[in-house]
Amino acid sequence: MEVFELILIMLACVIASAILDQVITRVSLPLVQIGVGLVAAIALPEVAHIQMDPELFLVLFIAPLLFNEARESTKRELWTHGASILSLAIGLVLATVLVVGFALHWMVPSIPLAAAFACAAALGPTDAAAVGALGSTVKLSTRQKTLLQGESLINDASGVVSFQFAIAAAVTGAFSAADATLEFLVLFFGGIVAGAVMGLLAFGSIYVLRNRGFENTTVHVLYEVFTPFVVFLASEAIGVSGIIAVVVAGLVMSIRQPILVSTTLARQHLVSSGFWEIIVFLINGVIFVLLGMQLPQALSPSLASVYPLPVLIGFMLVIAALVIGTRFVWVSVMELWHRDPQTGERGIAHAAATVKDALVTTIAGPKGAVTLSIIFTIPLTAGGAPFPERELIILLAAGVILITLVVADVFLPILSPKPAESSASEAELQQATIKVLEATLAEMRAMMRNGDRPELEPAARLAIARTRSRVVATRLESEGCGEIIRQLIKETLAVQQARADEIQREGEDSGYSAQVAATYYATLRGIRRSIGYSGSGVKVGGRFKSLRGSIALLRERISPRKLDSAEAEHVYYETCLFAIELEHVAIDYLEQVAARDSGPRGEAARSQAQVHRRALQNVLDRINFGQDTQLSAEQTRQHFDDSYDALPERARKNFAKQFRQAEMYANEVDSGALTIELEQIRRLLEAGEIEPDVARKLRENVYVMQMALEE
C-alpha cells in the first residue's frame, strides 16, 4: 500500500474514533481507537501488514510524547514527591522486569530469558493519560495525579533503557552484569547531561532571538516541535540514551518567562499548547489504531497452530495479573510507609483507606501508547535468525494493554467516582452563561437603539442573532427545561414548515417557476441562518417536495441566477416578508401553547415566543433600515398576503448597502460584543450572582473567542 494512502487511512481512523468517543462515552478513547483499527484491518487486510523501522518508530512516536510530558510537568510537585516517583519509575520497573520476565520464560520456554525480560520491560511504563477519557467519572487526589504523571514521565525512560538492554542481550546472545551496569550508567547519566546541555542551548537560542526582536509565533512553535527529534538523534549519535535526553531537555525547556510579560509570549503559549495537544492526540491515536490493525496479524495461523486461543488468552491474563499484582504490592507498601507532610502520620495509621488508594493508583496506571511503541521496535531478526517468538511477544503485550485499559474503564469509576456536585457546577456554569449572554444582549440592543453610529446597525443585528443562538444552544444543553425546549423547537419548526408548504403551493398556483422559487428559497436559508437558526431549522421554508424543484434549488446554490440590482433588492425584500411570515406563525403557535399549558412547558413556550419576536424584529429592521416610512410587523404581513411584487412605494433600495456595512464593520462589532460580555461577567461577579470559579471559566471562553477574532 502506498504510504500516502496509509497515512490517510490512519488519519481517517483517528477522526472516526474521536467521533465515536462522543457517542460511546462509557468506553475510554484508547479502546475505541483499538476497535476502529481492528475494523479497518478487517475491511482492508493490507493495512495489517504495516512494517516500520524500529528506530524510526522510537524517534517518531516516543520522543515527542516524552518531551511533551516533560514540558508540561509541574516540577515543584515532582520534587516534593520525588522519592515516591523514583520508587515507582525505577524500582517498580525493575521488579516488574524480574517478576514478569521469569514467569513468562517459565510459561513459554521457547521465549529466551532475555526476550522475556524485554517484553516485561516494555510492560513497565504506564500511560496515565489513557484514562483521561474517564475524567468526568473519576476523581484522583493531588498526590495520585502527581505520582502518575511523574511515574509515567520517568518510567518511560527506564522502561525503554531496560528494554534496549534486554533486546541487545537477546540479539547478541551475550550479557555481562558488570558491562551492562557500566553501560547503563553511561547511557543514563550521559543522557541527563546531553539533555540538559541541548535543552539549555535550545532555550538560550530562543531567548537570544527574542531579545533581538525575532518573535515569530509560528517559527517558535515549529522550533519547539523540532527540538525532541534533534535531541534524540544527537544523543543516540554520541552513544547516550536519547530517551532520557529528551525527558531532561523537556524539563529544561519548560522553564518559561511569565506569559504576561508581553502579548507575543501569551500568544506563543496558547498556540504552542494547542499545537502540542493536536500532535499528542494524533500520535496516541495512531499508536492505538496501529494496535487494532496488528491484532489480526498477531493471531496469525502459524501462531494459532502452536498456541490454541484459550492458551493465548490464559497467557495474557496471567501476565496482566502479575503486572497489576506486582504494581499493587509495591504501591501498597510505599503508601503504607509514606508519611503525610501535613499530619505527620504514616499511611499504615489508616491502613484500609491507604490500601484502597493504592488500588486506585494501581489501576489508574494502565499500559498504553509507550508500551506499544516499544514493543513494535523488537527487531525482526536476532543473530541472523528470526527473533524468537516475536509475534507472540507482541500479541501478549497488546493483550496486557487491552486488559489493563478495560480494568481501568470498569473499576476506576467504582473505586474513585467523581463527586455528585460536579454536575451541579456544570449546571451552574450553564445558568451563569445564560445570565451573562442575556445581559449582553440587552446591552447590545440598548446601544443599537441609541443609534449613535447607524452604520454599525447591520453588523450589530448579526452579532445579536449569533449571541441569541448561543443562549438557545446553552439552554438546550442544560438539564430540566432543556428537553422541553427541544420538543417545542421541534414542534415550532414543523408548524413553520407546514405554512411554508402552503406558501409553496400558492406560488405554484400563481405560476412561479421552480427556478424562480429556488432563488427565493436559497435566499431564505441565508436569512434564517443570519437570525440565529441552525441545523434543520435553516432549511425550513427553503426546500422543495418535488424532485424537479430540489434539482432547481441545488442548481441555484451551485450557480446562482444573475440578477440586476433592482431584481436582487426585490428578491431579498420578498424573502424577508417570507421569513417574517414564518416568525409570525411560530409566535402564534407558541402563544397558544403558553395559554393552554401551565408549568414548565407554558413558561418555556413564552420564552421561545420572545425569541421569535426578536428574530422577527431583526428581519423587520432590515426592511426599515434607512427608510422614512417605518413598516410594522403587521403591515409587512399584509404586504406578503397581498403578494406585492415590488418594494413599498418610495422605499429606498438599501439591502446591498446593508450587506456592505455588515461586512465592513463585522470585526468591530463582534469585538465590542465580547467586551460587553466581559463587562457583564464582572458586573454579575461583583453582584454575587455568579461564583469566582464560574466567572473565571466564562472569561476563558471569551478570551478564546477574542483570540479567534484577532486571527
Secondary structure as GFF3:
##gff-version 3
##sequence-region A 1 711
A	DSSP	alpha_helix	3	23	.	.	.	ID=ss1
A	DSSP	alpha_helix	29	43	.	.	.	ID=ss2
A	DSSP	three_ten_helix	45	49	.	.	.	ID=ss3
A	DSSP	alpha_helix	54	57	.	.	.	ID=ss4
A	DSSP	pi_helix	58	62	.	.	.	ID=ss5
A	DSSP	alpha_helix	63	71	.	.	.	ID=ss6
A	DSSP	alpha_helix	75	80	.	.	.	ID=ss7
A	DSSP	alpha_helix	82	86	.	.	.	ID=ss8
A	DSSP	pi_helix	87	92	.	.	.	ID=ss9
A	DSSP	alpha_helix	93	107	.	.	.	ID=ss10
A	DSSP	alpha_helix	113	122	.	.	.	ID=ss11
A	DSSP	three_ten_helix	128	134	.	.	.	ID=ss12
A	DSSP	alpha_helix	142	172	.	.	.	ID=ss13
A	DSSP	alpha_helix	177	211	.	.	.	ID=ss14
A	DSSP	alpha_helix	217	237	.	.	.	ID=ss15
A	DSSP	alpha_helix	242	253	.	.	.	ID=ss16
A	DSSP	alpha_helix	263	298	.	.	.	ID=ss17
A	DSSP	alpha_helix	301	306	.	.	.	ID=ss18
A	DSSP	alpha_helix	309	337	.	.	.	ID=ss19
A	DSSP	three_ten_helix	347	350	.	.	.	ID=ss20
A	DSSP	alpha_helix	351	363	.	.	.	ID=ss21
A	DSSP	alpha_helix	369	375	.	.	.	ID=ss22
A	DSSP	beta_strand	381	382	.	.	.	ID=ss23
A	DSSP	beta_strand	385	386	.	.	.	ID=ss24
A	DSSP	alpha_helix	390	415	.	.	.	ID=ss25
A	DSSP	alpha_helix	421	450	.	.	.	ID=ss26
A	DSSP	three_ten_helix	454	456	.	.	.	ID=ss27
A	DSSP	alpha_helix	457	477	.	.	.	ID=ss28
A	DSSP	alpha_helix	481	509	.	.	.	ID=ss29
A	DSSP	alpha_helix	514	530	.	.	.	ID=ss30
A	DSSP	alpha_helix	536	539	.	.	.	ID=ss31
A	DSSP	alpha_helix	547	558	.	.	.	ID=ss32
A	DSSP	alpha_helix	565	596	.	.	.	ID=ss33
A	DSSP	alpha_helix	599	624	.	.	.	ID=ss34
A	DSSP	alpha_helix	633	641	.	.	.	ID=ss35
A	DSSP	alpha_helix	655	664	.	.	.	ID=ss36
A	DSSP	alpha_helix	666	686	.	.	.	ID=ss37
A	DSSP	alpha_helix	692	710	.	.	.	ID=ss38
###
